[in-house]
Amino acid sequence: MGLLDDLKARVGPAKDRVSGLAHQHEDTIRHGLDRAARTVDQRTKGRYSDRIRTGTDKAKDAVDRLAHRNDPGPGAGGAATPPAGPPTS
């Protein structure tokens, strides 16, 4: 077993636990991000408002992906068609 395989085996359970915690505390995390962004924006006197908003939005998207990574996506449930193979002609 190589070094990367060993590392993946050790990180797997931690990723699942972090995902569960993010799902459980998603609202609290989002509220904390908003509060931190508001504080930084006030301390910088609004000079970096656009950048702060962009960073906050990206962080919220990352939390959403992490919290919902095990949820089935849209179209799940067997209704999706399999991808088309190469043309037969």
GUSE-833832 format. One record per residue: chain; residue in three letters; z, x, y of N, C-alpha, C, O, CB in turn. Coordinates in Angstrom, 2 decimals. Atoms other than C-alpha are relative to their C-alpha. Glycine has a CB too. Example, Ala and Ser with C-alpha at 12.3 -4.5 7.8 and 13.67 -1.06 7.14 Angstrom:
BEGIN
+------+--------+---------+---------+---------+---------+---------+---------+---------+---------+---------+---------+---------+---------+---------+---------+---------+
: filo : vodren :     n.Z :     n.X :     n.Y :    ca.Z :    ca.X :    ca.Y :     c.Z :     c.X :     c.Y :     o.Z :     o.X :     o.Y :    cb.Z :    cb.X :    cb.Y :
+------+--------+---------+---------+---------+---------+---------+---------+---------+---------+---------+---------+---------+---------+---------+---------+---------+
:    A :    ALA :    0.00 :    0.89 :   -1.19 :    7.80 :   12.30 :   -4.50 :    0.00 :    0.90 :    1.20 :    0.66 :    1.94 :    1.18 :    1.25 :   -0.99 :    0.03 :
:    A :    SER :   -0.06 :   -0.82 :   -1.19 :    7.14 :   13.67 :   -1.06 :    0.73 :   -0.77 :    1.09 :    0.90 :   -0.26 :    2.20 :   -1.42 :    0.41 :    0.46 :
+------+--------+---------+---------+---------+---------+---------+---------+---------+---------+---------+---------+---------+---------+---------+---------+---------+
REM end
This chain:
BEGIN
+------+--------+---------+---------+---------+---------+---------+---------+---------+---------+---------+---------+---------+---------+---------+---------+---------+
: filo : vodren :     n.Z :     n.X :     n.Y :    ca.Z :    ca.X :    ca.Y :     c.Z :     c.X :     c.Y :     o.Z :     o.X :     o.Y :    cb.Z :    cb.X :    cb.Y :
+------+--------+---------+---------+---------+---------+---------+---------+---------+---------+---------+---------+---------+---------+---------+---------+---------+
:    A :    MET :    0.00 :    0.85 :   -1.17 :    0.00 :    0.00 :    0.00 :    0.00 :    0.90 :    1.23 :    0.84 :    1.79 :    1.36 :    1.22 :   -0.97 :    0.00 :
:    A :    GLY :    0.13 :   -0.83 :   -1.19 :   -1.07 :    1.50 :    3.32 :    1.02 :   -0.36 :    1.07 :    1.74 :   -1.36 :    0.97 :   -1.38 :   -0.12 :    0.55 :
:    A :    LEU :   -0.94 :    0.18 :   -1.10 :    0.93 :    1.77 :    6.49 :   -0.23 :   -1.34 :    0.72 :    0.72 :   -2.05 :    1.01 :   -0.12 :    1.16 :    1.00 :
:    A :    LEU :    0.30 :    1.26 :   -0.68 :   -0.84 :   -1.17 :    8.16 :    0.34 :   -1.21 :   -0.85 :    0.82 :   -2.22 :   -0.34 :   -1.46 :   -0.05 :    0.40 :
:    A :    ASP :   -0.35 :    1.11 :    0.89 :   -0.39 :   -3.40 :    5.13 :    1.52 :   -0.21 :   -0.01 :    1.99 :   -1.35 :    0.01 :   -0.51 :    0.27 :   -1.44 :
:    A :    ASP :   -1.46 :    0.09 :   -0.02 :    3.33 :   -2.60 :    5.11 :    0.48 :   -0.60 :    1.31 :    1.38 :   -1.43 :    1.32 :    0.63 :    1.40 :   -0.21 :
:    A :    LEU :   -0.37 :    0.52 :   -1.31 :    3.58 :   -3.32 :    8.83 :   -0.31 :   -1.50 :    0.10 :    0.51 :   -2.27 :    0.62 :   -0.75 :    0.76 :    1.11 :
:    A :    LYS :    0.36 :    1.43 :   -0.01 :    1.75 :   -6.66 :    8.45 :    0.97 :   -0.82 :   -0.84 :    1.33 :   -1.93 :   -0.46 :   -1.43 :   -0.19 :   -0.51 :
:    A :    ALA :   -0.93 :    0.71 :    0.87 :    4.06 :   -7.64 :    5.61 :    1.37 :   -0.19 :    0.67 :    2.04 :   -1.19 :    0.45 :    0.17 :    0.76 :   -1.32 :
:    A :    ARG :   -1.28 :    0.10 :   -0.69 :    7.10 :   -6.98 :    7.78 :   -0.08 :   -0.89 :    1.24 :    0.90 :   -1.55 :    1.58 :    0.49 :    1.39 :    0.40 :
:    A :    VAL :    0.15 :    0.76 :   -1.24 :    5.75 :   -8.65 :   10.92 :   -0.27 :   -1.48 :   -0.27 :    0.05 :   -2.32 :    0.57 :   -1.13 :    0.59 :    0.84 :
:    A :    GLY :    0.35 :    1.38 :    0.33 :    4.57 :  -11.85 :    9.19 :    1.15 :   -0.98 :    0.16 :    0.99 :   -1.98 :    0.87 :   -0.50 :   -0.07 :   -1.39 :
:    A :    PRO :   -1.12 :    0.94 :   -0.16 :    7.99 :  -13.53 :    8.88 :    0.50 :   -0.09 :    1.44 :    0.92 :   -1.16 :    1.89 :    1.14 :    0.41 :   -0.90 :
:    A :    ALA :   -0.44 :    0.02 :   -1.40 :    8.88 :  -12.54 :   12.45 :   -0.93 :   -0.86 :    0.83 :   -0.47 :   -1.60 :    1.71 :    0.06 :    1.44 :    0.57 :
:    A :    LYS :    0.95 :    0.83 :   -0.74 :    5.69 :  -14.15 :   13.77 :    0.26 :   -1.48 :   -0.27 :    0.19 :   -2.30 :    0.65 :   -1.45 :    0.36 :   -0.39 :
:    A :    ASP :   -0.29 :    1.40 :    0.34 :    6.53 :  -17.37 :   11.93 :    1.26 :   -0.48 :    0.71 :    1.31 :   -1.61 :    1.20 :    0.15 :   -0.17 :   -1.52 :
:    A :    ARG :   -1.25 :    0.38 :   -0.65 :   10.05 :  -17.38 :   13.34 :   -0.20 :   -0.16 :    1.50 :    0.30 :   -1.12 :    2.09 :    1.10 :    1.04 :   -0.28 :
:    A :    VAL :    0.27 :    0.09 :   -1.44 :    8.86 :  -16.71 :   16.91 :   -0.82 :   -1.24 :    0.29 :   -0.58 :   -1.92 :    1.29 :   -0.74 :    1.26 :    0.50 :
:    A :    SER :    0.81 :    1.20 :   -0.19 :    6.27 :  -19.46 :   16.55 :    0.87 :   -1.25 :   -0.06 :    0.70 :   -2.16 :    0.75 :   -1.10 :   -0.07 :   -1.07 :
:    A :    GLY :   -0.90 :    1.14 :    0.11 :    8.96 :  -21.90 :   15.43 :    0.91 :   -0.13 :    1.21 :    1.13 :   -1.24 :    1.71 :    0.83 :    0.12 :   -1.26 :
:    A :    LEU :   -0.86 :    0.04 :   -1.18 :   11.25 :  -20.95 :   18.29 :   -0.79 :   -0.41 :    1.25 :   -0.28 :   -1.16 :    2.09 :    0.65 :    1.37 :    0.23 :
:    A :    ALA :    0.83 :    0.39 :   -1.14 :    8.41 :  -21.27 :   20.80 :   -0.30 :   -1.49 :   -0.04 :   -0.32 :   -2.15 :    1.00 :   -1.32 :    0.81 :    0.02 :
:    A :    HIS :    0.26 :    1.44 :    0.12 :    7.61 :  -24.72 :   19.44 :    1.25 :   -0.80 :    0.34 :    1.17 :   -1.84 :    1.00 :   -0.47 :   -0.34 :   -1.43 :
:    A :    GLN :   -1.26 :    0.71 :   -0.23 :   11.27 :  -25.76 :   19.57 :    0.42 :    0.04 :    1.47 :    0.98 :   -0.94 :    1.97 :    1.10 :    0.61 :   -0.87 :
:    A :    HIS :   -0.48 :   -0.18 :   -1.37 :   11.91 :  -24.44 :   23.11 :   -1.14 :    0.09 :    1.01 :   -0.99 :    0.72 :    2.06 :    0.86 :    1.25 :    0.09 :
:    A :    GLU :    1.19 :   -0.11 :   -0.85 :    8.47 :  -24.86 :   24.67 :    0.27 :   -0.46 :    1.44 :   -0.14 :    0.22 :    2.38 :   -1.13 :   -0.81 :   -0.59 :
:    A :    ASP :   -0.27 :    0.51 :   -1.34 :    9.69 :  -26.94 :   27.62 :    0.90 :    0.95 :    0.80 :    0.68 :    1.16 :    1.99 :    0.64 :   -1.38 :   -0.08 :
:    A :    THR :   -0.90 :   -0.93 :   -0.67 :   12.48 :  -24.50 :   28.44 :   -0.73 :    1.27 :    0.43 :   -0.50 :    1.79 :    1.51 :    1.17 :    0.36 :   -0.91 :
:    A :    ILE :    0.78 :   -1.20 :   -0.32 :   10.09 :  -21.54 :   28.33 :   -0.91 :   -0.27 :    1.19 :   -1.00 :    0.54 :    2.11 :   -0.83 :    0.46 :   -1.23 :
:    A :    ARG :    0.90 :    0.34 :   -1.11 :    7.60 :  -23.30 :   30.61 :    0.79 :   -0.15 :    1.30 :    0.32 :    0.29 :    2.36 :   -0.76 :   -1.31 :   -0.31 :
:    A :    HIS :   -0.83 :    0.15 :   -1.19 :   10.40 :  -24.20 :   33.04 :    0.42 :    1.37 :    0.52 :    0.42 :    1.60 :    1.73 :    1.25 :   -0.87 :   -0.32 :
:    A :    GLY :   -0.38 :   -1.35 :   -0.40 :   11.57 :  -20.57 :   33.07 :   -1.15 :    0.76 :    0.64 :   -0.95 :    1.49 :    1.61 :    0.51 :    0.77 :   -1.20 :
:    A :    LEU :    1.18 :   -0.64 :   -0.60 :    8.05 :  -19.34 :   33.77 :   -0.24 :   -0.53 :    1.41 :   -0.55 :    0.24 :    2.32 :   -1.24 :   -0.23 :   -0.87 :
:    A :    ASP :    0.19 :    0.59 :   -1.33 :    7.75 :  -21.77 :   36.69 :    1.05 :    0.53 :    0.98 :    0.73 :    0.87 :    2.12 :    0.08 :   -1.53 :   -0.08 :
:    A :    ARG :   -1.08 :   -0.50 :   -0.87 :   11.11 :  -20.67 :   38.08 :   -0.21 :    1.45 :    0.39 :   -0.03 :    1.83 :    1.55 :    1.35 :   -0.15 :   -0.69 :
:    A :    ALA :    0.24 :   -1.41 :   -0.28 :   10.28 :  -16.99 :   37.78 :   -1.17 :    0.17 :    0.98 :   -1.10 :    0.98 :    1.90 :   -0.29 :    0.77 :   -1.31 :
:    A :    ALA :    1.16 :   -0.07 :   -0.89 :    6.89 :  -17.52 :   39.44 :    0.38 :   -0.41 :    1.42 :   -0.03 :    0.22 :    2.39 :   -1.14 :   -0.88 :   -0.52 :
:    A :    ARG :   -0.42 :    0.48 :   -1.32 :    8.48 :  -19.46 :   42.29 :    0.86 :    1.06 :    0.70 :    0.70 :    1.29 :    1.90 :    0.78 :   -1.33 :   -0.14 :
:    A :    THR :   -0.86 :   -1.03 :   -0.57 :   11.10 :  -16.73 :   42.83 :   -0.81 :    1.20 :    0.47 :   -0.60 :    1.69 :    1.57 :    1.05 :    0.45 :   -1.02 :
:    A :    VAL :    0.83 :   -1.15 :   -0.37 :    8.54 :  -13.92 :   42.84 :   -0.87 :   -0.35 :    1.20 :   -1.04 :    0.47 :    2.10 :   -0.88 :    0.44 :   -1.20 :
:    A :    ASP :    0.85 :    0.41 :   -1.12 :    6.29 :  -15.88 :   45.19 :    0.81 :   -0.04 :    1.30 :    0.31 :    0.36 :    2.35 :   -0.62 :   -1.39 :   -0.28 :
:    A :    GLN :   -0.84 :    0.03 :   -1.20 :    9.18 :  -16.42 :   47.62 :    0.35 :    1.42 :    0.46 :    0.34 :    1.70 :    1.66 :    1.29 :   -0.79 :   -0.27 :
:    A :    ARG :   -0.38 :   -1.37 :   -0.37 :   10.21 :  -12.75 :   47.52 :   -1.17 :    0.80 :    0.54 :   -0.97 :    1.72 :    1.34 :    0.59 :    0.72 :   -1.19 :
:    A :    THR :    1.18 :   -0.70 :   -0.53 :    6.66 :  -11.58 :   48.18 :   -0.59 :   -0.74 :    1.19 :   -1.65 :   -0.38 :    1.70 :   -1.07 :    0.16 :   -1.10 :
:    A :    LYS :    0.40 :    0.80 :   -1.17 :    6.36 :  -14.17 :   50.97 :   -1.41 :   -0.56 :   -0.13 :   -2.13 :   -0.67 :    0.86 :    0.10 :    0.84 :    1.26 :
:    A :    GLY :    1.27 :    0.67 :    0.24 :    3.30 :  -15.76 :   49.37 :   -1.22 :    0.90 :    0.02 :   -2.34 :    0.39 :   -0.06 :   -0.18 :   -1.05 :    0.98 :
:    A :    ARG :    1.16 :   -0.89 :   -0.07 :    1.10 :  -12.66 :   49.56 :   -0.81 :    0.02 :   -1.29 :   -2.02 :    0.25 :   -1.27 :    0.46 :    1.41 :    0.33 :
:    A :    TYR :    0.67 :   -0.10 :    1.30 :    0.27 :  -12.79 :   45.85 :    0.00 :   -1.33 :   -0.74 :   -0.01 :   -1.35 :   -1.97 :    0.68 :    1.07 :   -0.86 :
:    A :    SER :   -0.10 :    1.34 :    0.60 :    0.37 :  -16.54 :   45.23 :   -1.08 :   -0.25 :   -1.05 :   -0.79 :   -0.76 :   -2.13 :   -0.09 :   -1.06 :    1.08 :
:    A :    ASP :    1.10 :    0.23 :    0.96 :   -3.05 :  -16.66 :   43.54 :    0.20 :    0.79 :   -1.28 :    0.00 :    0.27 :   -2.38 :   -1.34 :    0.37 :    0.63 :
:    A :    ARG :   -0.21 :   -0.84 :    1.18 :   -2.25 :  -13.78 :   41.22 :    1.20 :   -0.49 :   -0.82 :    1.16 :   -0.47 :   -2.05 :    0.20 :    1.46 :    0.42 :
:    A :    ILE :   -1.17 :    0.51 :    0.70 :    1.17 :  -15.20 :   40.38 :   -0.35 :   -1.27 :   -0.75 :    0.06 :   -1.43 :   -1.90 :    1.15 :   -0.27 :    0.99 :
:    A :    ARG :    0.41 :    1.26 :    0.64 :   -0.34 :  -18.61 :   39.61 :   -0.88 :    0.29 :   -1.22 :   -0.72 :   -0.33 :   -2.26 :   -0.75 :   -0.91 :    1.01 :
:    A :    THR :    0.88 :   -0.36 :    1.11 :   -3.02 :  -17.01 :   37.43 :    0.80 :    0.57 :   -1.17 :    0.58 :    0.19 :   -2.32 :   -1.06 :    1.02 :    0.46 :
:    A :    GLY :   -0.83 :   -0.59 :    1.05 :   -0.46 :  -14.95 :   35.50 :    0.89 :   -1.04 :   -0.68 :    1.08 :   -1.00 :   -1.89 :    0.85 :    1.10 :    0.57 :
:    A :    THR :   -0.85 :    1.05 :    0.57 :    1.81 :  -17.95 :   35.04 :   -0.81 :   -0.92 :   -0.90 :   -0.35 :   -1.29 :   -1.98 :    0.66 :   -0.82 :    1.12 :
:    A :    ASP :    0.86 :    0.85 :    0.83 :   -1.06 :  -20.07 :   33.74 :   -0.36 :    0.69 :   -1.32 :   -0.36 :    0.05 :   -2.37 :   -1.28 :   -0.37 :    0.77 :
:    A :    LYS :    0.32 :   -0.74 :    1.22 :   -2.04 :  -17.36 :   31.26 :    1.20 :    0.08 :   -0.93 :    1.06 :   -0.04 :   -2.15 :   -0.49 :    1.41 :    0.34 :
:    A :    ALA :   -1.21 :   -0.06 :    0.82 :    1.56 :  -17.03 :   30.07 :    0.27 :   -1.36 :   -0.65 :    0.67 :   -1.41 :   -1.82 :    1.21 :    0.43 :    0.85 :
:    A :    LYS :   -0.20 :    1.34 :    0.56 :    1.81 :  -20.81 :   29.59 :   -1.01 :   -0.27 :   -1.11 :   -0.66 :   -0.88 :   -2.12 :   -0.12 :   -1.07 :    1.09 :
:    A :    ASP :    1.01 :    0.16 :    1.05 :   -1.45 :  -20.81 :   27.61 :    0.40 :    0.77 :   -1.26 :    0.22 :    0.28 :   -2.37 :   -1.38 :    0.47 :    0.50 :
:    A :    ALA :   -0.44 :   -0.81 :    1.15 :   -0.07 :  -18.04 :   25.39 :    1.15 :   -0.69 :   -0.73 :    1.19 :   -0.69 :   -1.96 :    0.43 :    1.41 :    0.45 :
:    A :    VAL :   -1.11 :    0.72 :    0.63 :    3.12 :  -20.04 :   24.78 :   -0.54 :   -1.20 :   -0.76 :   -0.09 :   -1.49 :   -1.87 :    1.04 :   -0.45 :    1.06 :
:    A :    ASP :    0.60 :    1.16 :    0.69 :    1.02 :  -23.11 :   23.91 :   -0.65 :    0.43 :   -1.31 :   -0.47 :   -0.22 :   -2.34 :   -1.03 :   -0.69 :    0.91 :
:    A :    ARG :    0.67 :   -0.48 :    1.22 :   -1.07 :  -21.12 :   21.42 :    1.02 :    0.42 :   -1.04 :    0.85 :    0.14 :   -2.23 :   -0.95 :    1.17 :    0.33 :
:    A :    LEU :   -1.01 :   -0.46 :    0.93 :    2.00 :  -19.57 :   19.88 :    0.79 :   -1.16 :   -0.58 :    1.09 :   -1.18 :   -1.78 :    0.94 :    0.98 :    0.69 :
:    A :    ALA :   -0.81 :    1.13 :    0.46 :    3.93 :  -22.83 :   19.66 :   -0.78 :   -0.93 :   -0.91 :   -0.19 :   -1.59 :   -1.76 :    0.52 :   -0.78 :    1.19 :
:    A :    HIS :    0.82 :    0.95 :    0.76 :    1.04 :  -24.78 :   18.15 :   -0.98 :    0.68 :   -0.93 :   -2.00 :    0.09 :   -1.30 :   -0.75 :   -0.90 :    0.95 :
:    A :    ARG :    0.97 :   -0.71 :    0.83 :   -0.61 :  -22.16 :   15.99 :   -0.10 :   -0.56 :   -1.41 :   -1.13 :   -0.36 :   -2.06 :    0.36 :    1.46 :   -0.06 :
:    A :    ASN :    0.06 :    0.57 :    1.35 :    0.25 :  -23.97 :   12.75 :   -0.43 :   -1.46 :    0.01 :   -0.64 :   -2.05 :   -1.05 :    1.34 :    0.12 :   -0.67 :
:    A :    ASP :    0.44 :    1.38 :   -0.10 :   -0.76 :  -27.40 :   14.05 :   -1.49 :   -0.08 :   -0.31 :   -2.24 :    0.81 :    0.06 :    0.29 :   -0.58 :    1.40 :
:    A :    PRO :    1.43 :    0.15 :    0.25 :   -4.10 :  -28.68 :   12.81 :   -0.72 :   -0.27 :    1.32 :   -0.21 :   -0.99 :    2.18 :   -0.28 :   -1.13 :   -1.02 :
:    A :    GLY :    0.78 :    0.17 :   -1.22 :   -6.76 :  -28.56 :   15.49 :   -0.70 :   -1.33 :    0.02 :   -0.58 :   -2.12 :   -0.91 :   -1.00 :    1.12 :    0.14 :
:    A :    PRO :    0.74 :    1.25 :   -0.07 :   -8.95 :  -31.39 :   16.65 :   -1.05 :   -0.06 :   -1.11 :   -1.70 :    0.94 :   -1.41 :   -0.67 :   -0.16 :    1.37 :
:    A :    GLY :    0.99 :    0.16 :    1.07 :  -11.15 :  -32.76 :   13.90 :    0.54 :    0.39 :   -1.36 :   -0.21 :    0.38 :   -2.34 :   -1.22 :    0.81 :    0.31 :
:    A :    ALA :   -0.56 :   -0.38 :    1.29 :   -8.77 :  -31.65 :   11.16 :    0.21 :   -1.25 :   -0.85 :    0.25 :   -2.36 :   -0.32 :    1.34 :    0.77 :    0.18 :
:    A :    GLY :   -0.21 :    1.13 :    0.88 :   -8.24 :  -33.85 :    8.16 :   -1.19 :   -0.25 :   -0.90 :   -1.30 :   -1.31 :   -1.51 :    0.30 :   -1.23 :    0.79 :
:    A :    GLY :    1.12 :    0.12 :    0.91 :  -11.45 :  -33.26 :    6.27 :   -1.22 :   -0.67 :    0.61 :   -2.23 :   -0.85 :   -0.08 :    0.42 :   -0.75 :   -1.20 :
:    A :    ALA :    1.13 :    0.68 :   -0.62 :  -13.74 :  -34.97 :    8.77 :   -1.06 :    0.99 :    0.48 :   -2.20 :    0.60 :    0.75 :    0.47 :   -0.85 :    1.16 :
:    A :    ALA :    0.94 :   -1.00 :   -0.50 :  -15.38 :  -31.73 :    9.86 :   -1.05 :    0.31 :   -1.06 :   -0.76 :    0.34 :   -2.26 :    0.73 :    1.28 :    0.44 :
:    A :    THR :    1.07 :   -0.36 :    0.93 :  -18.70 :  -30.81 :    8.33 :   -0.01 :    1.50 :   -0.17 :    0.30 :    2.23 :    0.77 :   -1.38 :   -0.51 :    0.50 :
:    A :    PRO :    0.04 :   -1.46 :    0.20 :  -19.09 :  -27.37 :    6.78 :   -1.16 :    0.59 :    0.77 :   -2.15 :   -0.09 :    1.02 :   -0.13 :    0.35 :   -1.50 :
:    A :    PRO :    1.10 :   -0.64 :   -0.76 :  -21.24 :  -24.88 :    8.70 :   -1.26 :    0.07 :   -0.85 :   -1.21 :    0.24 :   -2.07 :    0.41 :    1.43 :    0.47 :
:    A :    ALA :    1.29 :   -0.05 :    0.67 :  -24.91 :  -24.89 :    7.85 :   -0.28 :    1.41 :   -0.48 :    0.04 :    2.38 :    0.20 :   -1.12 :   -0.49 :    0.93 :
:    A :    GLY :    0.37 :   -1.29 :    0.57 :  -26.15 :  -22.08 :    5.64 :   -1.34 :    0.46 :    0.56 :   -1.88 :   -0.17 :    1.46 :   -0.06 :   -0.07 :   -1.53 :
:    A :    PRO :    1.29 :   -0.48 :   -0.47 :  -29.31 :  -20.05 :    6.15 :   -1.11 :   -0.98 :   -0.38 :   -0.99 :   -1.70 :   -1.37 :   -0.30 :    1.39 :   -0.58 :
:    A :    PRO :    1.11 :    0.91 :    0.32 :  -32.59 :  -21.96 :    6.21 :   -0.60 :    0.34 :   -1.35 :   -0.65 :    1.50 :   -1.74 :   -1.09 :    0.06 :    1.08 :
:    A :    THR :    0.53 :   -0.19 :    1.34 :  -34.18 :  -22.47 :    2.79 :   -1.50 :    0.21 :   -0.02 :   -2.06 :    0.48 :   -1.08 :    0.34 :   -1.17 :   -0.85 :
:    A :    SER :    1.46 :   -0.16 :    0.03 :  -37.80 :  -22.21 :    3.86 :   -0.46 :    1.38 :    0.23 :   -1.66 :    1.64 :    0.23 :   -0.61 :   -0.86 :    1.00 :
+------+--------+---------+---------+---------+---------+---------+---------+---------+---------+---------+---------+---------+---------+---------+---------+---------+
REM end
